[in-house]
Amino acid sequence: MTFPRRLPRFSLPFSTLLLISAACGAYAQQTTAGPVSAGEDRQALEDLRPGTLGNIHWDREKKSATIRVMDSTGYRTDLTAMLKDMQVTVVHELVHLELASLPVAEADRNNQEFAIDRLTAALLAAEEGRSLSEYLSVANPPAPSRPEAGLLP
């Protein structure tokens, strides 16, 4: 049996920063490619449903995924808190991607989100060398299911 070759492992903060940088770079490329009206530009930034911090869309056949994270103008926090929130959001969406092959009934969506929130917190806590309870009490990471996480009304 042949197993697929694994990519080299990077630390979680480095990987998250790399993803956010790539997203910012892709947005910069997109906006400098030609004249775009303010309405079209705003629509590109507001592709997220109200109350969500990010989302992911994947294509199994193409083996590709796109993660969208809320634009920085949607935050009322300082830079450090905003970047931490974006990191939590990206990791949360990556956990969704990892679990995408598991069947989930529509009635279980809230339970799935809760589990993904906890897995995200556990991964980030492990990366920081903290216990899950310590991480949750100190960092209290925002999640898409908690829209009060420093968002504009």
Backbone as JSON, one array per atom type, in Angstrom:
{
  "sequence": "MTFPRRLPRFSLPFSTLLLISAACGAYAQQTTAGPVSAGEDRQALEDLRPGTLGNIHWDREKKSATIRVMDSTGYRTDLTAMLKDMQVTVVHELVHLELASLPVAEADRNNQEFAIDRLTAALLAAEEGRSLSEYLSVANPPAPSRPEAGLLP",
  "N": [[0.84, -1.17, 0.0], [0.59, 2.18, -0.86], [1.36, 5.24, 0.6], [0.36, 8.67, 0.64], [2.8, 11.23, 0.09], [3.96, 13.18, 2.75], [3.77, 16.63, 3.53], [6.32, 18.94, 4.67], [6.36, 19.69, 8.18], [5.31, 22.64, 9.73], [5.44, 25.1, 12.33], [2.45, 25.88, 14.1], [1.79, 28.7, 14.56], [3.52, 29.85, 12.62], [2.56, 28.66, 10.26], [-0.05, 29.68, 10.24], [0.46, 32.44, 10.08], [1.69, 32.44, 7.6], [-0.47, 31.67, 5.96], [-2.22, 33.85, 6.37], [-0.64, 35.92, 5.4], [-0.41, 35.11, 2.74], [-3.07, 35.33, 1.97], [-3.47, 38.09, 2.26], [-1.63, 38.98, 0.37], [-2.73, 37.87, -1.94], [-5.1, 39.3, -2.02], [-4.08, 41.87, -2.35], [-2.89, 41.6, -4.86], [-5.17, 41.11, -6.37], [-6.59, 43.51, -6.07], [-4.91, 45.35, -7.27], [-4.85, 44.68, -9.87], [-6.49, 45.92, -11.69], [-8.81, 48.64, -12.4], [-11.29, 48.87, -9.94], [-14.57, 49.19, -8.86], [-15.82, 50.94, -5.95], [-17.99, 49.65, -4.82], [-17.77, 47.01, -5.8], [-15.32, 46.32, -4.68], [-15.9, 46.47, -1.94], [-17.82, 44.46, -1.79], [-16.23, 42.2, -2.25], [-14.8, 42.15, 0.13], [-16.78, 41.67, 1.96], [-17.81, 39.11, 1.81], [-18.49, 37.33, 3.74], [-20.95, 35.89, 5.89], [-23.06, 37.81, 8.05], [-21.86, 38.16, 11.38], [-20.0, 36.13, 11.23], [-16.59, 35.12, 11.43], [-14.93, 34.0, 9.65], [-14.64, 31.71, 6.85], [-14.66, 28.61, 5.01], [-14.18, 27.09, 1.87], [-14.1, 24.19, 0.02], [-12.81, 22.04, -2.55], [-13.04, 18.87, -3.37], [-12.32, 17.37, -5.64], [-10.46, 18.97, -7.02], [-8.68, 19.2, -5.03], [-8.33, 21.49, -3.42], [-8.65, 24.43, -1.37], [-10.26, 27.34, -0.06], [-9.82, 29.81, 2.26], [-11.54, 32.31, 3.91], [-11.15, 35.26, 5.75], [-12.35, 37.6, 8.11], [-12.15, 41.02, 7.23], [-9.73, 43.42, 8.35], [-10.89, 45.87, 8.99], [-13.22, 45.26, 10.23], [-12.81, 44.83, 12.88], [-12.68, 45.87, 16.34], [-10.5, 45.92, 17.95], [-7.11, 45.87, 19.28], [-4.05, 45.52, 17.34], [-2.6, 43.17, 18.04], [-4.57, 41.54, 19.3], [-6.34, 41.33, 17.17], [-4.81, 39.91, 15.24], [-4.4, 37.53, 16.66], [-7.03, 36.65, 16.82], [-7.54, 36.25, 14.11], [-5.75, 34.17, 13.68], [-6.91, 32.14, 15.27], [-9.3, 31.86, 13.86], [-8.4, 30.95, 11.31], [-7.18, 28.5, 12.03], [-9.43, 27.21, 13.07], [-10.98, 26.96, 10.73], [-9.27, 25.3, 9.26], [-9.45, 22.98, 10.8], [-12.1, 22.34, 10.26], [-11.73, 21.62, 7.57], [-10.07, 19.38, 7.85], [-11.84, 17.62, 9.04], [-13.73, 17.26, 7.12], [-14.47, 14.98, 5.69], [-16.07, 13.51, 7.34], [-19.39, 12.47, 8.03], [-22.08, 14.71, 8.72], [-25.06, 15.42, 10.24], [-27.62, 17.82, 9.59], [-28.92, 18.61, 11.92], [-26.94, 18.3, 13.79], [-25.11, 20.35, 13.52], [-24.54, 22.48, 15.34], [-23.37, 21.07, 17.46], [-21.14, 20.08, 16.11], [-19.77, 22.49, 15.54], [-19.19, 23.31, 18.15], [-17.46, 21.23, 18.94], [-15.39, 21.62, 17.08], [-14.56, 24.19, 17.81], [-13.46, 23.56, 20.34], [-11.44, 21.74, 19.62], [-9.85, 23.44, 18.12], [-9.04, 25.28, 20.1], [-7.62, 23.5, 21.72], [-5.51, 22.72, 20.02], [-4.19, 25.2, 19.65], [-3.56, 25.78, 22.3], [-1.81, 23.68, 22.89], [0.26, 24.34, 21.15], [1.16, 26.66, 22.36], [2.08, 25.66, 24.69], [0.38, 25.36, 26.85], [-2.23, 24.24, 29.13], [-5.49, 23.1, 28.15], [-7.6, 24.23, 29.68], [-6.25, 26.34, 30.92], [-5.51, 27.82, 28.67], [-8.05, 28.53, 27.64], [-9.0, 30.12, 29.73], [-7.2, 32.23, 29.75], [-6.73, 33.11, 27.07], [-9.24, 32.98, 25.87], [-10.37, 32.39, 23.18], [-11.99, 33.83, 20.36], [-14.77, 32.62, 18.48], [-16.51, 31.58, 15.49], [-19.11, 30.96, 16.29], [-19.54, 32.73, 18.27], [-20.41, 35.71, 17.94], [-19.93, 38.11, 19.3], [-17.29, 38.7, 19.59], [-15.53, 41.12, 19.61], [-16.44, 42.37, 17.34], [-17.64, 44.77, 14.95], [-20.86, 46.32, 15.24]],
  "CA": [[0.0, 0.0, 0.0], [1.37, 3.4, -0.96], [0.78, 6.37, 1.31], [0.77, 9.94, 0.04], [3.94, 11.89, 0.71], [3.54, 14.25, 3.65], [4.49, 17.89, 3.43], [7.06, 19.24, 5.9], [5.55, 20.33, 9.22], [5.69, 23.96, 10.21], [4.74, 25.4, 13.56], [1.11, 26.41, 13.89], [1.8, 30.15, 14.33], [4.16, 30.14, 11.34], [1.63, 28.27, 9.2], [-1.15, 30.64, 10.24], [0.98, 33.69, 9.55], [1.9, 32.22, 6.17], [-1.77, 31.71, 5.31], [-2.75, 35.22, 6.42], [0.17, 36.69, 4.46], [-0.8, 34.73, 1.38], [-4.39, 35.9, 1.71], [-3.29, 39.53, 2.07], [-0.95, 39.13, -0.91], [-3.69, 37.58, -3.01], [-6.03, 40.42, -2.08], [-3.37, 43.0, -2.93], [-2.77, 41.33, -6.3], [-6.5, 41.24, -6.95], [-7.02, 44.9, -6.11], [-4.06, 46.17, -8.12], [-4.9, 44.15, -11.23], [-7.21, 46.83, -12.56], [-9.74, 49.48, -11.65], [-12.44, 48.19, -9.34], [-15.43, 50.18, -8.21], [-15.88, 50.8, -4.5], [-19.01, 48.65, -4.5], [-17.21, 45.68, -6.07], [-14.28, 46.1, -3.69], [-16.56, 46.22, -0.67], [-18.46, 43.15, -1.89], [-15.19, 41.19, -2.09], [-14.44, 42.11, 1.53], [-17.92, 41.31, 2.8], [-18.36, 37.84, 1.36], [-18.84, 36.54, 4.91], [-22.26, 36.15, 6.47], [-22.98, 38.62, 9.28], [-21.58, 37.4, 12.59], [-18.95, 35.12, 11.05], [-15.23, 35.65, 11.39], [-14.25, 33.39, 8.52], [-15.27, 30.52, 6.32], [-13.81, 27.81, 4.13], [-14.83, 26.36, 0.79], [-13.13, 23.27, -0.54], [-13.17, 21.26, -3.73], [-12.34, 17.58, -3.23], [-11.76, 16.93, -6.91], [-9.27, 19.78, -7.31], [-7.83, 19.17, -3.83], [-8.01, 22.88, -3.09], [-9.54, 25.06, -0.42], [-10.1, 28.77, 0.11], [-10.26, 30.3, 3.57], [-11.76, 33.75, 3.97], [-11.11, 35.79, 7.11], [-12.91, 38.93, 8.17], [-11.24, 42.14, 6.98], [-9.29, 44.11, 9.57], [-11.77, 46.99, 9.32], [-14.35, 44.76, 11.01], [-12.4, 44.63, 14.28], [-12.54, 47.02, 17.23], [-9.47, 45.53, 18.9], [-5.77, 46.25, 18.87], [-3.44, 44.68, 16.31], [-2.26, 41.85, 18.59], [-5.81, 40.78, 19.48], [-6.89, 41.05, 15.84], [-4.02, 38.84, 14.63], [-4.7, 36.3, 17.41], [-8.36, 36.24, 16.4], [-7.4, 35.71, 12.76], [-5.1, 32.87, 13.81], [-7.93, 31.22, 15.76], [-10.24, 31.64, 12.76], [-7.76, 30.11, 10.29], [-7.04, 27.14, 12.58], [-10.79, 26.68, 13.13], [-11.37, 26.56, 9.37], [-8.45, 24.14, 8.9], [-10.05, 21.81, 11.47], [-13.25, 21.99, 9.41], [-11.21, 20.93, 6.38], [-9.58, 18.06, 8.27], [-12.99, 16.77, 9.38], [-14.72, 17.37, 6.04], [-14.92, 13.68, 5.19], [-17.01, 12.91, 8.29], [-20.78, 12.89, 7.79], [-22.7, 15.51, 9.79], [-26.46, 15.73, 9.99], [-27.92, 19.24, 9.79], [-29.29, 18.8, 13.33], [-25.73, 18.23, 14.61], [-24.17, 21.42, 13.16], [-24.11, 23.2, 16.55], [-22.44, 20.19, 18.17], [-19.91, 20.06, 15.34], [-19.08, 23.76, 15.77], [-18.65, 23.27, 19.51], [-16.3, 20.33, 18.92], [-14.32, 22.27, 16.32], [-14.05, 25.25, 18.68], [-12.63, 22.94, 21.38], [-10.24, 21.22, 18.97], [-9.03, 24.62, 17.78], [-8.43, 25.77, 21.34], [-6.64, 22.5, 22.17], [-4.34, 22.82, 19.15], [-3.48, 26.43, 19.95], [-3.02, 25.64, 23.66], [-0.64, 22.8, 22.8], [1.32, 25.1, 20.49], [1.68, 27.63, 23.31], [2.54, 24.96, 25.88], [-0.59, 25.55, 27.94], [-3.32, 23.27, 29.21], [-6.68, 23.64, 27.5], [-8.33, 25.11, 30.6], [-5.46, 27.56, 31.08], [-5.62, 28.57, 27.42], [-9.39, 29.11, 27.54], [-9.19, 31.18, 30.72], [-6.34, 33.37, 29.44], [-6.91, 33.61, 25.7], [-10.66, 33.04, 25.53], [-10.38, 32.65, 21.74], [-13.29, 34.01, 19.74], [-15.12, 31.61, 17.49], [-17.62, 32.03, 14.66], [-20.37, 30.81, 16.98], [-19.63, 33.79, 19.27], [-20.22, 36.92, 17.18], [-19.61, 39.27, 20.13], [-15.84, 38.71, 19.77], [-14.86, 42.34, 19.16], [-16.9, 42.77, 16.0], [-18.49, 45.95, 14.83], [-22.28, 45.92, 15.17]],
  "C": [[0.89, 1.24, 0.0], [0.64, 4.54, -0.26], [1.23, 7.65, 0.63], [1.92, 10.56, 0.81], [3.46, 13.06, 1.55], [4.4, 15.48, 3.41], [5.26, 18.14, 4.72], [6.16, 19.96, 6.89], [6.16, 21.67, 9.6], [4.96, 24.18, 11.52], [3.4, 26.05, 13.23], [1.1, 27.92, 13.71], [2.43, 30.53, 12.99], [3.22, 29.81, 10.19], [0.48, 29.26, 9.1], [-0.71, 31.96, 9.66], [1.2, 33.59, 8.04], [0.58, 32.29, 5.41], [-2.34, 33.12, 5.27], [-1.97, 36.1, 5.44], [-0.21, 36.39, 3.02], [-2.15, 35.34, 1.02], [-4.29, 37.4, 1.46], [-2.62, 39.8, 0.73], [-1.89, 38.9, -2.07], [-4.68, 38.72, -3.15], [-5.35, 41.63, -2.72], [-3.21, 42.82, -4.44], [-4.1, 41.57, -6.99], [-6.89, 42.7, -7.08], [-6.16, 45.77, -7.0], [-4.11, 45.73, -9.58], [-5.61, 45.09, -12.19], [-8.18, 47.67, -11.76], [-10.96, 48.68, -11.18], [-13.27, 49.25, -8.66], [-15.48, 49.91, -6.72], [-16.89, 49.74, -4.09], [-18.5, 47.23, -4.71], [-16.14, 45.34, -5.04], [-14.89, 45.74, -2.34], [-17.23, 44.85, -0.66], [-17.43, 42.03, -1.68], [-14.79, 41.04, -0.63], [-15.56, 41.57, 2.4], [-18.59, 40.03, 2.31], [-18.79, 36.95, 2.52], [-20.24, 36.89, 5.38], [-22.09, 37.0, 7.73], [-22.75, 37.73, 10.51], [-20.53, 36.33, 12.44], [-17.6, 35.8, 10.93], [-14.44, 35.1, 10.22], [-15.07, 32.22, 8.0], [-14.27, 29.8, 5.42], [-14.69, 27.15, 3.08], [-13.77, 25.46, 0.18], [-13.72, 22.52, -1.72], [-12.36, 19.97, -3.68], [-11.66, 17.16, -4.51], [-10.46, 17.67, -7.24], [-8.26, 19.75, -6.17], [-7.36, 20.58, -3.48], [-9.04, 23.41, -2.1], [-9.24, 26.55, -0.36], [-10.65, 29.14, 1.47], [-10.4, 31.81, 3.47], [-11.81, 34.16, 5.44], [-11.63, 37.21, 7.07], [-11.83, 39.99, 7.97], [-10.92, 42.86, 8.28], [-10.19, 45.28, 9.96], [-12.99, 46.56, 10.14], [-14.04, 44.58, 12.48], [-12.35, 45.94, 15.03], [-11.48, 46.71, 18.28], [-8.11, 46.02, 18.42], [-5.2, 45.22, 17.91], [-3.15, 43.27, 16.83], [-3.5, 40.98, 18.75], [-6.42, 40.41, 18.13], [-6.14, 39.9, 15.18], [-4.26, 37.51, 15.34], [-6.06, 35.77, 16.98], [-8.32, 35.64, 14.99], [-6.74, 34.33, 12.79], [-6.11, 31.82, 14.26], [-8.89, 30.87, 14.63], [-9.64, 30.72, 11.7], [-7.62, 28.68, 10.79], [-8.41, 26.48, 12.65], [-11.22, 26.17, 11.75], [-10.55, 25.37, 8.88], [-8.95, 22.87, 9.58], [-11.3, 21.38, 10.72], [-12.78, 21.18, 8.2], [-10.76, 19.52, 6.73], [-10.74, 17.1, 8.54], [-14.03, 16.7, 8.27], [-15.25, 16.03, 5.56], [-15.91, 13.0, 6.13], [-18.44, 13.38, 8.0], [-21.33, 13.65, 9.0], [-24.13, 15.81, 9.38], [-26.69, 17.21, 10.3], [-28.25, 19.54, 11.26], [-28.07, 18.83, 14.25], [-24.74, 19.36, 14.33], [-23.66, 22.18, 14.39], [-23.11, 22.38, 17.35], [-21.11, 20.12, 17.44], [-19.11, 21.34, 15.56], [-18.46, 23.81, 17.16], [-17.39, 22.41, 19.55], [-15.12, 20.96, 18.19], [-13.72, 23.42, 17.11], [-13.09, 24.68, 19.72], [-11.34, 22.37, 20.8], [-9.28, 22.35, 18.6], [-8.31, 25.13, 19.01], [-7.36, 24.8, 21.83], [-5.37, 22.57, 21.33], [-3.51, 24.07, 19.47], [-2.87, 26.4, 21.35], [-1.76, 24.78, 23.63], [0.53, 23.54, 22.17], [1.97, 26.09, 21.45], [2.19, 26.99, 24.6], [1.64, 25.15, 27.08], [-1.55, 24.37, 28.0], [-4.54, 23.91, 28.55], [-7.42, 24.6, 28.42], [-7.58, 26.42, 30.83], [-5.58, 28.44, 29.84], [-6.98, 29.26, 27.33], [-9.59, 30.23, 28.54], [-8.36, 32.41, 30.4], [-6.68, 33.96, 28.08], [-8.37, 33.83, 25.34], [-10.84, 33.31, 24.04], [-11.78, 32.82, 21.19], [-13.53, 32.94, 18.69], [-16.31, 32.1, 16.69], [-18.97, 31.91, 15.36], [-20.57, 31.86, 18.06], [-19.39, 35.13, 18.59], [-19.85, 38.15, 18.0], [-18.1, 39.47, 20.27], [-15.18, 39.94, 19.14], [-15.29, 42.82, 17.79], [-17.67, 44.09, 16.05], [-19.93, 45.51, 14.74], [-22.79, 45.86, 13.76]]
}
